[in-house]
Amino acid sequence: MGKSIAVVVCCLSFAGSVVLGSSATAAAPAEGVITGNVMECGPGPVVQSPPAKRPSPKPASVILLHNKHVLARESIKFPKSPPWSGPFLFNVPVGRYEVVSTYFHRVRWVSVKAHGHVFVSFEGYACPL
């Protein structure tokens, strides 16, 4: 009886390693990319001349949400001189996401497909000269 228990334990151990091995080699979930840019201004009419001394850009970030949960946050690194523009990038699983810019307090909804690339632009409406 002792040998039969040892054989059963050995067989179960082998079966478990086969199952674990197959799940470890299963395909990773499909992913896509969300990229974009946060810009001080965008296309549009010139609304005013800039002040003699332009202020520095306020700190900004882009927040990525999925099902009302924050998944990631990326700080935007603006150049020292205008026009202020900074890129962002998120690698994400397939799904629908909310992308929020703290610079303009704007929201964009995007759907990412397998191996897809979605570009999101956050910009002002007009650039001063």
The first five atom37 places (N, CA, C, CB, O) and aatype in JSON, in Angstrom:
{
  "aatype": [12, 7, 11, 15, 9, 0, 19, 19, 19, 4, 4, 10, 15, 13, 0, 7, 15, 19, 19, 10, 7, 15, 15, 0, 16, 0, 0, 0, 14, 0, 6, 7, 19, 9, 16, 7, 2, 19, 12, 6, 4, 7, 14, 7, 14, 19, 19, 5, 15, 14, 14, 0, 11, 1, 14, 15, 14, 11, 14, 0, 15, 19, 9, 10, 10, 8, 2, 11, 8, 19, 10, 0, 1, 6, 15, 9, 11, 13, 14, 11, 15, 14, 14, 17, 15, 7, 14, 13, 10, 13, 2, 19, 14, 19, 7, 1, 18, 6, 19, 19, 15, 16, 18, 13, 8, 1, 19, 1, 17, 19, 15, 19, 11, 0, 8, 7, 8, 19, 13, 19, 15, 13, 6, 7, 18, 0, 4, 14, 10],
  "atom_mask": [
    [1, 1, 1, 1, 1],
    [1, 1, 1, 0, 1],
    [1, 1, 1, 1, 1],
    [1, 1, 1, 1, 1],
    [1, 1, 1, 1, 1],
    [1, 1, 1, 1, 1],
    [1, 1, 1, 1, 1],
    [1, 1, 1, 1, 1],
    [1, 1, 1, 1, 1],
    [1, 1, 1, 1, 1],
    [1, 1, 1, 1, 1],
    [1, 1, 1, 1, 1],
    [1, 1, 1, 1, 1],
    [1, 1, 1, 1, 1],
    [1, 1, 1, 1, 1],
    [1, 1, 1, 0, 1],
    [1, 1, 1, 1, 1],
    [1, 1, 1, 1, 1],
    [1, 1, 1, 1, 1],
    [1, 1, 1, 1, 1],
    [1, 1, 1, 0, 1],
    [1, 1, 1, 1, 1],
    [1, 1, 1, 1, 1],
    [1, 1, 1, 1, 1],
    [1, 1, 1, 1, 1],
    [1, 1, 1, 1, 1],
    [1, 1, 1, 1, 1],
    [1, 1, 1, 1, 1],
    [1, 1, 1, 1, 1],
    [1, 1, 1, 1, 1],
    [1, 1, 1, 1, 1],
    [1, 1, 1, 0, 1],
    [1, 1, 1, 1, 1],
    [1, 1, 1, 1, 1],
    [1, 1, 1, 1, 1],
    [1, 1, 1, 0, 1],
    [1, 1, 1, 1, 1],
    [1, 1, 1, 1, 1],
    [1, 1, 1, 1, 1],
    [1, 1, 1, 1, 1],
    [1, 1, 1, 1, 1],
    [1, 1, 1, 0, 1],
    [1, 1, 1, 1, 1],
    [1, 1, 1, 0, 1],
    [1, 1, 1, 1, 1],
    [1, 1, 1, 1, 1],
    [1, 1, 1, 1, 1],
    [1, 1, 1, 1, 1],
    [1, 1, 1, 1, 1],
    [1, 1, 1, 1, 1],
    [1, 1, 1, 1, 1],
    [1, 1, 1, 1, 1],
    [1, 1, 1, 1, 1],
    [1, 1, 1, 1, 1],
    [1, 1, 1, 1, 1],
    [1, 1, 1, 1, 1],
    [1, 1, 1, 1, 1],
    [1, 1, 1, 1, 1],
    [1, 1, 1, 1, 1],
    [1, 1, 1, 1, 1],
    [1, 1, 1, 1, 1],
    [1, 1, 1, 1, 1],
    [1, 1, 1, 1, 1],
    [1, 1, 1, 1, 1],
    [1, 1, 1, 1, 1],
    [1, 1, 1, 1, 1],
    [1, 1, 1, 1, 1],
    [1, 1, 1, 1, 1],
    [1, 1, 1, 1, 1],
    [1, 1, 1, 1, 1],
    [1, 1, 1, 1, 1],
    [1, 1, 1, 1, 1],
    [1, 1, 1, 1, 1],
    [1, 1, 1, 1, 1],
    [1, 1, 1, 1, 1],
    [1, 1, 1, 1, 1],
    [1, 1, 1, 1, 1],
    [1, 1, 1, 1, 1],
    [1, 1, 1, 1, 1],
    [1, 1, 1, 1, 1],
    [1, 1, 1, 1, 1],
    [1, 1, 1, 1, 1],
    [1, 1, 1, 1, 1],
    [1, 1, 1, 1, 1],
    [1, 1, 1, 1, 1],
    [1, 1, 1, 0, 1],
    [1, 1, 1, 1, 1],
    [1, 1, 1, 1, 1],
    [1, 1, 1, 1, 1],
    [1, 1, 1, 1, 1],
    [1, 1, 1, 1, 1],
    [1, 1, 1, 1, 1],
    [1, 1, 1, 1, 1],
    [1, 1, 1, 1, 1],
    [1, 1, 1, 0, 1],
    [1, 1, 1, 1, 1],
    [1, 1, 1, 1, 1],
    [1, 1, 1, 1, 1],
    [1, 1, 1, 1, 1],
    [1, 1, 1, 1, 1],
    [1, 1, 1, 1, 1],
    [1, 1, 1, 1, 1],
    [1, 1, 1, 1, 1],
    [1, 1, 1, 1, 1],
    [1, 1, 1, 1, 1],
    [1, 1, 1, 1, 1],
    [1, 1, 1, 1, 1],
    [1, 1, 1, 1, 1],
    [1, 1, 1, 1, 1],
    [1, 1, 1, 1, 1],
    [1, 1, 1, 1, 1],
    [1, 1, 1, 1, 1],
    [1, 1, 1, 1, 1],
    [1, 1, 1, 1, 1],
    [1, 1, 1, 1, 1],
    [1, 1, 1, 0, 1],
    [1, 1, 1, 1, 1],
    [1, 1, 1, 1, 1],
    [1, 1, 1, 1, 1],
    [1, 1, 1, 1, 1],
    [1, 1, 1, 1, 1],
    [1, 1, 1, 1, 1],
    [1, 1, 1, 1, 1],
    [1, 1, 1, 0, 1],
    [1, 1, 1, 1, 1],
    [1, 1, 1, 1, 1],
    [1, 1, 1, 1, 1],
    [1, 1, 1, 1, 1],
    [1, 1, 1, 1, 1]
  ],
  "atom_positions": [
    [[0.82, -1.18, 0.0], [0.0, 0.0, 0.0], [0.87, 1.26, 0.0], [-0.93, -0.01, 1.2], [0.49, 2.26, -0.61]],
    [[2.01, 1.23, 0.66], [2.91, 2.36, 0.7], [3.44, 2.72, -0.67], [0.0, 0.0, 0.0], [3.6, 3.9, -0.99]],
    [[3.72, 1.68, -1.52], [4.23, 1.95, -2.86], [3.15, 2.6, -3.73], [4.72, 0.65, -3.52], [3.46, 3.48, -4.53]],
    [[1.9, 2.18, -3.59], [0.83, 2.75, -4.42], [0.59, 4.22, -4.08], [-0.48, 1.94, -4.24], [0.3, 5.02, -4.98]],
    [[0.71, 4.59, -2.82], [0.57, 6.0, -2.43], [1.72, 6.81, -3.01], [0.53, 6.14, -0.89], [1.51, 7.92, -3.5]],
    [[2.92, 6.27, -2.97], [4.07, 6.96, -3.54], [3.9, 7.15, -5.04], [5.37, 6.19, -3.24], [4.27, 8.2, -5.56]],
    [[3.34, 6.17, -5.74], [3.12, 6.28, -7.19], [2.07, 7.35, -7.48], [2.68, 4.91, -7.78], [2.23, 8.14, -8.4]],
    [[0.99, 7.37, -6.69], [-0.06, 8.37, -6.87], [0.5, 9.76, -6.63], [-1.26, 8.1, -5.93], [0.24, 10.67, -7.42]],
    [[1.26, 9.95, -5.56], [1.86, 11.25, -5.25], [2.79, 11.67, -6.37], [2.62, 11.2, -3.91], [2.79, 12.83, -6.78]],
    [[3.58, 10.74, -6.87], [4.51, 11.04, -7.96], [3.74, 11.45, -9.21], [5.41, 9.82, -8.26], [4.12, 12.42, -9.87]],
    [[2.66, 10.72, -9.54], [1.86, 11.04, -10.73], [1.18, 12.39, -10.59], [0.8, 9.95, -10.97], [1.17, 13.17, -11.54]],
    [[0.63, 12.69, -9.42], [-0.01, 13.98, -9.2], [1.0, 15.11, -9.28], [-0.72, 14.0, -7.85], [0.7, 16.18, -9.83]],
    [[2.18, 14.89, -8.75], [3.23, 15.89, -8.81], [3.61, 16.17, -10.25], [4.45, 15.43, -8.01], [3.78, 17.33, -10.63]],
    [[3.75, 15.12, -11.06], [4.1, 15.28, -12.47], [2.98, 16.0, -13.21], [4.38, 13.91, -13.12], [3.25, 16.9, -14.01]],
    [[1.72, 15.63, -12.96], [0.58, 16.26, -13.62], [0.5, 17.74, -13.26], [-0.73, 15.54, -13.24], [0.21, 18.57, -14.12]],
    [[0.75, 18.05, -12.01], [0.74, 19.45, -11.59], [1.81, 20.27, -12.28], [0.0, 0.0, 0.0], [1.56, 21.41, -12.65]],
    [[2.98, 19.71, -12.45], [4.04, 20.45, -13.12], [3.73, 20.64, -14.59], [5.38, 19.75, -12.95], [4.11, 21.65, -15.18]],
    [[3.05, 19.68, -15.21], [2.66, 19.83, -16.61], [1.63, 20.95, -16.74], [2.09, 18.51, -17.18], [1.73, 21.78, -17.65]],
    [[0.64, 20.99, -15.84], [-0.38, 22.04, -15.88], [0.26, 23.39, -15.62], [-1.48, 21.76, -14.85], [-0.03, 24.34, -16.35]],
    [[1.11, 23.5, -14.62], [1.77, 24.77, -14.34], [2.65, 25.2, -15.5], [2.59, 24.67, -13.07], [2.67, 26.37, -15.86]],
    [[3.35, 24.27, -16.08], [4.23, 24.59, -17.2], [3.44, 25.11, -18.38], [0.0, 0.0, 0.0], [3.88, 26.04, -19.06]],
    [[2.27, 24.52, -18.66], [1.49, 24.96, -19.81], [0.88, 26.34, -19.57], [0.39, 23.95, -20.12], [0.77, 27.14, -20.5]],
    [[0.49, 26.64, -18.31], [-0.08, 27.96, -18.05], [1.0, 29.03, -18.09], [-0.79, 27.97, -16.69], [0.72, 30.17, -18.45]],
    [[2.22, 28.68, -17.73], [3.3, 29.66, -17.75], [3.68, 30.03, -19.18], [4.53, 29.12, -17.01], [4.18, 31.13, -19.43]],
    [[3.44, 29.12, -20.12], [3.79, 29.42, -21.51], [2.6, 29.94, -22.3], [4.35, 28.18, -22.18], [2.72, 30.14, -23.5]],
    [[1.45, 30.16, -21.65], [0.28, 30.69, -22.34], [0.59, 32.1, -22.85], [-0.96, 30.71, -21.42], [1.41, 32.81, -22.28]],
    [[-0.08, 32.48, -23.92], [0.16, 33.79, -24.53], [-0.21, 34.91, -23.56], [-0.65, 33.93, -25.83], [-1.21, 34.83, -22.84]],
    [[0.6, 35.93, -23.56], [0.33, 37.11, -22.74], [-0.88, 37.84, -23.34], [1.57, 38.06, -22.67], [-1.12, 37.73, -24.54]],
    [[-1.64, 38.58, -22.51], [-2.79, 39.3, -23.06], [-2.33, 40.32, -24.1], [-3.58, 39.99, -21.93], [-1.25, 40.9, -23.98]],
    [[-3.16, 40.53, -25.11], [-2.83, 41.48, -26.16], [-2.74, 42.89, -25.57], [-3.89, 41.44, -27.3], [-3.49, 43.25, -24.67]],
    [[-1.81, 43.65, -26.09], [-1.61, 45.01, -25.61], [-1.63, 46.0, -26.75], [-0.29, 45.12, -24.85], [-1.57, 45.63, -27.93]],
    [[-1.73, 47.26, -26.39], [-1.66, 48.36, -27.33], [-0.94, 49.52, -26.68], [0.0, 0.0, 0.0], [-0.43, 49.39, -25.57]],
    [[-0.88, 50.64, -27.36], [-0.14, 51.8, -26.88], [-1.02, 53.04, -26.97], [1.17, 51.99, -27.7], [-1.74, 53.25, -27.95]],
    [[-0.95, 53.85, -25.93], [-1.56, 55.18, -25.95], [-0.42, 56.17, -25.86], [-2.61, 55.38, -24.77], [0.34, 56.17, -24.89]],
    [[-0.29, 57.01, -26.86], [0.73, 58.07, -26.84], [0.02, 59.39, -27.06], [1.84, 57.83, -27.92], [-1.14, 59.44, -27.45]],
    [[0.74, 60.45, -26.81], [0.13, 61.75, -27.06], [1.05, 62.87, -26.69], [0.0, 0.0, 0.0], [2.24, 62.68, -26.42]],
    [[0.47, 64.06, -26.68], [1.22, 65.27, -26.43], [0.34, 66.25, -25.68], [1.74, 65.88, -27.75], [-0.85, 66.39, -25.97]],
    [[0.93, 66.93, -24.71], [0.26, 68.03, -24.03], [0.96, 69.29, -24.51], [0.31, 67.89, -22.44], [2.17, 69.44, -24.33]],
    [[0.2, 70.21, -25.14], [0.79, 71.41, -25.72], [0.15, 72.66, -25.13], [0.63, 71.4, -27.25], [-1.03, 72.68, -24.79]],
    [[0.97, 73.68, -25.03], [0.48, 74.96, -24.52], [-0.61, 75.51, -25.42], [1.64, 75.97, -24.39], [-1.59, 76.08, -24.93]],
    [[-0.46, 75.36, -26.72], [-1.44, 75.9, -27.65], [-1.49, 75.04, -28.9], [-1.11, 77.37, -28.0], [-0.58, 74.25, -29.16]],
    [[-2.53, 75.21, -29.65], [-2.72, 74.42, -30.84], [-3.1, 75.3, -32.01], [0.0, 0.0, 0.0], [-2.95, 76.52, -31.95]],
    [[-3.6, 74.7, -33.06], [-4.0, 75.5, -34.22], [-5.15, 76.43, -33.87], [-4.39, 74.59, -35.4], [-6.0, 76.09, -33.05]],
    [[-5.18, 77.56, -34.48], [-6.26, 78.51, -34.22], [-5.77, 79.93, -34.41], [0.0, 0.0, 0.0], [-4.59, 80.14, -34.69]],
    [[-6.65, 80.89, -34.27], [-6.26, 82.29, -34.48], [-5.4, 82.81, -33.34], [-7.51, 83.17, -34.63], [-5.45, 82.31, -32.21]],
    [[-4.6, 83.81, -33.65], [-3.79, 84.46, -32.62], [-4.74, 85.35, -31.82], [-2.59, 85.29, -33.24], [-5.44, 86.18, -32.4]],
    [[-4.75, 85.19, -30.53], [-5.7, 85.94, -29.7], [-5.08, 87.14, -29.01], [-6.3, 85.03, -28.67], [-5.78, 88.1, -28.7]],
    [[-3.79, 87.12, -28.78], [-3.13, 88.25, -28.12], [-1.63, 88.09, -28.25], [-3.55, 88.35, -26.63], [-1.12, 87.01, -28.54]],
    [[-0.94, 89.19, -28.03], [0.52, 89.13, -28.0], [0.95, 88.61, -26.66], [1.15, 90.52, -28.28], [0.28, 88.83, -25.65]],
    [[2.07, 87.91, -26.62], [2.53, 87.39, -25.33], [3.03, 88.5, -24.42], [3.64, 86.35, -25.53], [3.45, 89.55, -24.91]],
    [[2.98, 88.3, -23.13], [3.53, 89.31, -22.21], [5.04, 89.41, -22.42], [3.2, 88.95, -20.73], [5.67, 88.52, -22.98]],
    [[5.61, 90.53, -21.95], [7.04, 90.76, -22.13], [7.85, 89.61, -21.52], [7.46, 92.1, -21.49], [8.83, 89.15, -22.1]],
    [[7.44, 89.16, -20.35], [8.13, 88.04, -19.71], [7.12, 86.92, -19.53], [8.78, 88.45, -18.34], [6.18, 87.04, -18.75]],
    [[7.33, 85.84, -20.27], [6.38, 84.73, -20.18], [6.64, 83.92, -18.91], [6.49, 83.82, -21.43], [7.79, 83.7, -18.54]],
    [[5.58, 83.49, -18.27], [5.76, 82.66, -17.08], [6.2, 81.25, -17.46], [4.45, 82.6, -16.27], [6.14, 80.86, -18.63]],
    [[6.65, 80.52, -16.48], [7.0, 79.11, -16.7], [5.71, 78.3, -16.77], [7.94, 78.57, -15.57], [4.69, 78.7, -16.21]],
    [[5.76, 77.16, -17.45], [4.54, 76.34, -17.5], [4.25, 75.76, -16.13], [4.68, 75.22, -18.54], [5.16, 75.42, -15.38]],
    [[2.98, 75.65, -15.81], [2.62, 75.02, -14.55], [2.89, 73.52, -14.64], [1.14, 75.3, -14.19], [2.85, 72.96, -15.74]],
    [[3.17, 72.87, -13.52], [3.41, 71.42, -13.56], [2.19, 70.69, -14.14], [3.72, 70.88, -12.13], [1.05, 71.08, -13.92]],
    [[2.47, 69.65, -14.89], [1.39, 68.92, -15.55], [1.67, 67.43, -15.54], [1.18, 69.42, -16.99], [2.82, 67.0, -15.45]],
    [[0.61, 66.67, -15.64], [0.74, 65.23, -15.78], [-0.46, 64.71, -16.56], [0.85, 64.53, -14.4], [-1.47, 65.4, -16.72]],
    [[-0.33, 63.48, -17.03], [-1.42, 62.8, -17.7], [-1.74, 61.57, -16.86], [-1.06, 62.42, -19.19], [-0.84, 60.8, -16.49]],
    [[-3.02, 61.39, -16.57], [-3.47, 60.29, -15.72], [-4.27, 59.31, -16.57], [-4.32, 60.81, -14.51], [-5.12, 59.72, -17.36]],
    [[-3.97, 58.03, -16.42], [-4.67, 56.98, -17.15], [-5.59, 56.23, -16.2], [-3.66, 56.02, -17.82], [-5.14, 55.7, -15.18]],
    [[-6.88, 56.19, -16.54], [-7.86, 55.5, -15.71], [-8.55, 54.39, -16.5], [-8.91, 56.5, -15.17], [-8.75, 54.49, -17.72]],
    [[-8.91, 53.33, -15.78], [-9.67, 52.22, -16.37], [-10.68, 51.78, -15.33], [-8.72, 51.02, -16.81], [-10.31, 51.43, -14.21]],
    [[-11.95, 51.8, -15.69], [-13.03, 51.47, -14.75], [-12.95, 52.3, -13.47], [-12.98, 49.98, -14.39], [-13.12, 51.78, -12.37]],
    [[-12.7, 53.59, -13.63], [-12.64, 54.57, -12.54], [-11.46, 54.37, -11.59], [-13.91, 54.53, -11.75], [-11.44, 54.95, -10.5]],
    [[-10.48, 53.55, -11.98], [-9.29, 53.32, -11.16], [-8.06, 53.89, -11.88], [-9.1, 51.81, -10.86], [-7.89, 53.68, -13.08]],
    [[-7.21, 54.6, -11.14], [-5.99, 55.14, -11.71], [-5.02, 53.98, -11.96], [-5.36, 56.22, -10.79], [-4.65, 53.26, -11.04]],
    [[-4.61, 53.83, -13.22], [-3.64, 52.79, -13.57], [-2.22, 53.33, -13.64], [-4.01, 52.16, -14.91], [-1.27, 52.65, -13.27]],
    [[-2.1, 54.58, -14.11], [-0.76, 55.15, -14.27], [-0.87, 56.67, -14.3], [-0.07, 54.63, -15.57], [-1.93, 57.24, -14.56]],
    [[0.25, 57.3, -14.01], [0.36, 58.76, -14.05], [1.74, 59.08, -14.58], [0.11, 59.41, -12.63], [2.74, 58.55, -14.11]],
    [[1.79, 59.96, -15.57], [3.08, 60.34, -16.14], [3.23, 61.86, -16.09], [3.21, 59.84, -17.6], [2.37, 62.59, -16.57]],
    [[4.32, 62.31, -15.49], [4.6, 63.74, -15.44], [5.05, 64.22, -16.81], [5.67, 64.06, -14.36], [5.79, 63.54, -17.51]],
    [[4.58, 65.4, -17.17], [4.96, 65.99, -18.45], [6.17, 66.88, -18.21], [3.78, 66.8, -19.1], [6.16, 67.73, -17.31]],
    [[7.18, 66.68, -19.0], [8.41, 67.48, -18.89], [8.43, 68.49, -20.03], [9.68, 66.56, -18.92], [8.78, 68.16, -21.17]],
    [[8.05, 69.73, -19.7], [8.04, 70.79, -20.7], [9.45, 71.35, -20.91], [7.08, 71.91, -20.28], [10.25, 71.35, -19.98]],
    [[9.76, 71.84, -22.11], [11.05, 72.51, -22.32], [11.08, 73.83, -21.55], [11.3, 72.76, -23.84], [10.04, 74.31, -21.09]],
    [[12.26, 74.4, -21.41], [12.39, 75.64, -20.62], [11.8, 76.85, -21.33], [13.85, 75.89, -20.3], [11.43, 77.82, -20.67]],
    [[11.72, 76.81, -22.65], [11.17, 77.96, -23.37], [9.96, 77.52, -24.2], [12.24, 78.61, -24.27], [9.87, 76.36, -24.61]],
    [[9.04, 78.45, -24.43], [7.84, 78.11, -25.2], [8.17, 77.86, -26.67], [6.8, 79.23, -25.08], [9.25, 78.27, -27.12]],
    [[7.34, 77.23, -27.41], [6.05, 76.72, -26.97], [6.24, 75.47, -26.12], [5.16, 76.41, -28.16], [7.08, 74.62, -26.42]],
    [[5.47, 75.36, -25.06], [5.58, 74.24, -24.15], [4.82, 73.05, -24.71], [5.05, 74.6, -22.75], [3.62, 73.14, -25.0]],
    [[5.53, 71.96, -24.86], [4.94, 70.75, -25.4], [5.66, 69.56, -24.79], [5.03, 70.72, -26.96], [6.89, 69.54, -24.73]],
    [[4.9, 68.57, -24.33], [5.52, 67.4, -23.72], [4.78, 66.13, -24.06], [0.0, 0.0, 0.0], [3.55, 66.1, -24.02]],
    [[5.52, 65.07, -24.41], [4.89, 63.8, -24.8], [4.59, 62.89, -23.61], [5.79, 63.07, -25.78], [5.12, 63.08, -22.51]],
    [[3.72, 61.9, -23.85], [3.46, 60.85, -22.86], [3.23, 59.54, -23.59], [2.24, 61.2, -21.96], [2.91, 59.54, -24.78]],
    [[3.39, 58.42, -22.88], [3.22, 57.09, -23.47], [2.8, 56.09, -22.4], [4.53, 56.62, -24.15], [3.35, 56.06, -21.3]],
    [[1.8, 55.27, -22.74], [1.35, 54.2, -21.86], [1.21, 52.91, -22.67], [-0.01, 54.57, -21.17], [0.6, 52.93, -23.74]],
    [[1.77, 51.82, -22.19], [1.53, 50.49, -22.76], [0.42, 49.87, -21.93], [2.85, 49.58, -22.74], [0.53, 49.76, -20.71]],
    [[-0.66, 49.45, -22.6], [-1.86, 49.0, -21.89], [-2.45, 47.74, -22.51], [-2.9, 50.09, -21.86], [-2.27, 47.49, -23.7]],
    [[-3.16, 46.95, -21.7], [-3.93, 45.84, -22.27], [-5.1, 46.39, -23.09], [-4.46, 44.89, -21.14], [-5.48, 47.55, -22.94]],
    [[-5.65, 45.58, -23.94], [-6.79, 45.96, -24.75], [-7.92, 46.42, -23.84], [-7.26, 44.78, -25.66], [-8.18, 45.79, -22.81]],
    [[-8.6, 47.52, -24.2], [-9.71, 48.0, -23.38], [-10.03, 49.45, -23.66], [0.0, 0.0, 0.0], [-9.48, 50.07, -24.57]],
    [[-10.94, 49.98, -22.87], [-11.37, 51.39, -22.98], [-10.79, 52.14, -21.79], [-12.95, 51.51, -23.02], [-10.88, 51.69, -20.64]],
    [[-10.2, 53.3, -22.07], [-9.49, 54.07, -21.05], [-9.92, 55.53, -21.07], [-7.99, 53.96, -21.25], [-10.36, 56.08, -22.08]],
    [[-9.76, 56.14, -19.89], [-9.97, 57.57, -19.73], [-8.58, 58.19, -19.57], [-10.91, 57.9, -18.51], [-7.83, 57.8, -18.68]],
    [[-8.25, 59.16, -20.42], [-6.96, 59.83, -20.37], [-7.22, 61.27, -19.96], [-6.2, 59.75, -21.76], [-7.97, 61.99, -20.62]],
    [[-6.6, 61.7, -18.86], [-6.88, 63.01, -18.27], [-5.61, 63.85, -18.25], [-7.45, 62.87, -16.85], [-4.56, 63.4, -17.79]],
    [[-5.72, 65.09, -18.74], [-4.61, 66.05, -18.67], [-4.87, 67.0, -17.52], [-4.46, 66.83, -20.02], [-5.92, 67.64, -17.45]],
    [[-3.91, 67.11, -16.61], [-4.06, 68.07, -15.51], [-3.71, 69.48, -15.96], [-3.17, 67.66, -14.32], [-4.04, 70.44, -15.25]],
    [[-3.07, 69.63, -17.11], [-2.67, 70.96, -17.6], [-3.9, 71.76, -18.02], [-1.69, 70.84, -18.78], [-4.02, 72.94, -17.69]],
    [[-4.8, 71.13, -18.74], [-6.01, 71.81, -19.19], [-7.27, 71.25, -18.54], [-6.14, 71.7, -20.69], [-8.38, 71.72, -18.81]],
    [[-7.12, 70.27, -17.68], [-8.26, 69.62, -17.03], [-9.25, 69.11, -18.08], [-8.96, 70.6, -16.05], [-10.45, 69.36, -18.01]],
    [[-8.68, 68.39, -19.04], [-9.5, 67.81, -20.11], [-9.41, 66.3, -20.06], [-9.04, 68.34, -21.49], [-8.44, 65.72, -19.57]],
    [[-10.46, 65.66, -20.59], [-10.56, 64.21, -20.59], [-10.78, 63.71, -22.02], [-11.73, 63.74, -19.66], [-11.53, 64.31, -22.78]],
    [[-10.11, 62.63, -22.36], [-10.33, 61.95, -23.64], [-10.59, 60.48, -23.34], [-9.1, 62.13, -24.61], [-9.89, 59.87, -22.53]],
    [[-11.59, 59.9, -24.0], [-11.87, 58.46, -23.89], [-11.3, 57.79, -25.12], [-13.41, 58.18, -23.74], [-11.53, 58.24, -26.24]],
    [[-10.57, 56.69, -24.92], [-9.99, 55.96, -26.05], [-10.22, 54.46, -25.88], [-8.47, 56.26, -26.18], [-10.31, 53.96, -24.76]],
    [[-10.32, 53.77, -27.0], [-10.42, 52.32, -27.01], [-9.17, 51.78, -27.68], [-11.73, 51.82, -27.74], [-8.83, 52.17, -28.8]],
    [[-8.49, 50.88, -27.0], [-7.24, 50.31, -27.5], [-7.48, 48.89, -27.96], [-6.13, 50.37, -26.43], [-8.0, 48.06, -27.2]],
    [[-7.1, 48.61, -29.2], [-7.24, 47.26, -29.76], [-5.89, 46.54, -29.66], [-7.73, 47.31, -31.24], [-4.87, 47.16, -29.37]],
    [[-5.91, 45.24, -29.89], [-4.68, 44.44, -29.84], [-3.66, 45.02, -30.82], [-4.98, 42.95, -30.17], [-3.95, 45.2, -32.0]],
    [[-2.49, 45.29, -30.33], [-1.36, 45.83, -31.09], [-1.69, 47.18, -31.73], [-0.95, 44.84, -32.17], [-1.05, 47.6, -32.69]],
    [[-2.7, 47.86, -31.18], [-3.12, 49.15, -31.71], [-2.33, 50.3, -31.11], [0.0, 0.0, 0.0], [-1.66, 50.15, -30.08]],
    [[-2.43, 51.46, -31.76], [-1.77, 52.67, -31.3], [-2.79, 53.8, -31.37], [-0.48, 52.99, -32.15], [-3.34, 54.09, -32.43]],
    [[-3.04, 54.43, -30.23], [-3.98, 55.55, -30.17], [-3.19, 56.79, -29.78], [-5.14, 55.27, -29.15], [-2.43, 56.77, -28.82]],
    [[-3.38, 57.88, -30.55], [-2.72, 59.15, -30.26], [-3.74, 60.11, -29.68], [-2.06, 59.74, -31.54], [-4.82, 60.29, -30.24]],
    [[-3.38, 60.74, -28.56], [-4.26, 61.69, -27.88], [-3.53, 63.03, -27.8], [-4.66, 61.18, -26.45], [-2.37, 63.1, -27.38]],
    [[-4.22, 64.08, -28.2], [-3.61, 65.41, -28.17], [-4.4, 66.3, -27.22], [-3.56, 66.03, -29.59], [-5.62, 66.41, -27.31]],
    [[-3.67, 66.94, -26.3], [-4.24, 67.94, -25.41], [-3.57, 69.25, -25.77], [-4.03, 67.58, -23.88], [-2.36, 69.4, -25.6]],
    [[-4.34, 70.2, -26.27], [-3.75, 71.48, -26.68], [-4.7, 72.62, -26.39], [-3.38, 71.46, -28.17], [-5.91, 72.43, -26.26]],
    [[-4.1, 73.82, -26.3], [-4.92, 75.01, -26.16], [-5.55, 75.34, -27.49], [0.0, 0.0, 0.0], [-5.25, 74.71, -28.51]],
    [[-6.41, 76.31, -27.49], [-7.14, 76.62, -28.72], [-6.44, 77.64, -29.6], [-8.5, 77.1, -28.38], [-6.68, 77.67, -30.8]],
    [[-5.6, 78.47, -29.03], [-4.93, 79.48, -29.86], [-3.57, 79.81, -29.26], [-5.79, 80.76, -29.98], [-3.39, 79.8, -28.04]],
    [[-2.64, 80.11, -30.12], [-1.28, 80.44, -29.67], [-1.05, 81.93, -29.8], [-0.22, 79.66, -30.49], [-1.35, 82.52, -30.84]],
    [[-0.52, 82.55, -28.78], [-0.1, 83.95, -28.95], [1.18, 84.0, -29.78], [0.12, 84.64, -27.56], [1.95, 83.04, -29.79]],
    [[1.4, 85.1, -30.48], [2.62, 85.27, -31.28], [3.82, 85.55, -30.42], [2.46, 86.4, -32.28], [4.92, 85.72, -30.94]]
  ]
}
